[in-house]
Amino acid sequence: DPEGIAHLSVTHYPDAPISWVGEPGNSEALSLPHLLLKVQLPLVDQGRKFFQTSYALIDDDRAMMILRLGSGIPAKLANMSFPADGAALDGAATINVTRRGVNLLQVSGIRDAGEYDLQQAEALLAKVDMTWGTPITNYMAGPIVKNMTFFQHTTKATVRKARKVDVSLTIKHDDFDPFAWIFADSRPLGAWWLEGDLEVTTKVDTIPKADPQIPHMDANITALRTSGAVLTHGLNVSARSSACSNADVIWTRMKLNTEKITPYLPPGFSLEQDEGVMMLQRCQPGVFKLLGDLKLPMVYNELWVNVFGTYDDTPILLPILLLVDDDVAMMAGNDYGGTPKKLANLTFTMTPDSGANSSVFASINRHGRQIFKFTGRIGAGTIGA
């Protein structure tokens, strides 16, 4: 919409009942407090005006997955700082947003500039936000996927405090996380400090795809929705657009608790045996293609738990649980491979190296709890040689 104005917001949700204690919809709601940055762009389609969250950052990985997979909001993980409740708007308070070591946004000099009408503030928040999801299946060619899934979010706001504020924005560009190029410059046309409650209602629409496909698989879209800065430099990047190179892998066969696993199988899937395969892997590097010829190399560790099953009478190896220690690798696995990857802290070492007779150690922690520990030694022989 050439007449519209983009909205950049950083919001603290101290109470956000967006998850469940147990079975979704049939258990007690679970609050996931979080900070959320959103860039909402003004769009128009056949005379209808609305907004679209085209870029988002969040500081909780559980809330991130819910927004990405359940609401179509392309949230990526970031570290954020936000003024404490009741902070004075005297110019001292700041907001910082850092992702993968890059300070993408700093809001400083937040100073009160006068009262803002509460009804106008509620109208400012009560916009229609139309999102279209993050999985690649939503914008692949028509012969593979026939329909687009859209999420229409409508917000009802009850604002208790509304103040105009003066702020200074510092926005940094990174080739692999091009947040800065969304804006013409870093001078805000207006800024407000709002406090209140939000009630968001989401409607899901499935619409047959048109030709040409819009939105399409564009490198800049990929960077905005999935990418992040390079953390490890000097890596030997594979020529392939997506690859796990020079990997160390440990495979183990494990007995399964079939009673516990069966409820988590997708519809139409059934277990074939009571054994599964657990795989520890380090990619050195894994490569993810992004902007044109640019490829993002990542060194990361991951754990795969695979079960043997059938689908439509076809034998399959189904990944039922995956943990990974790099958020880009996690999002790429979710969106491009349909693999249920979650973030965790992984340690995976082979001493003195990855050869025969090496000692193997692995430990996995998620949200402060150790959930897995593995020790072993690589044998000198081979199997099937």
Secondary structure, 3 states (H helix, E strand, C coil): CCCCCCEEEEEEECCCCCEECCCCCCCCEECCCEEEEEEEEEEEECCEEEEEEEEEEECCHHHHHHHHHHHCCCEEECEEECCCCCCCCECCCCEEEEECCEEEEEEEEEEEEEECCHHHHHHHHCCEEEECCCCHHHCCCCCCCCEEEEEEEEEEEEEEEEEEEEEEEEECCCCCCCCHHHCCCCCCCCCEEEEEEEEEEEEEEEEECCCCCCCCCCHHHHHHHHCCCCCCCCCCCCCCCEEECCCEEEEEEEECCHHHHHHHCCCCEEEEEEEEEEEEEEEEEEEEECCCCCEEEEEEEEEEEEEEEEECCEEEEEEEEEEECCHHHHHHHHHHHCCCEEECEEEEEEECCCCCCCEEEEEEEECCEEEEEEEEECCCCCCCC
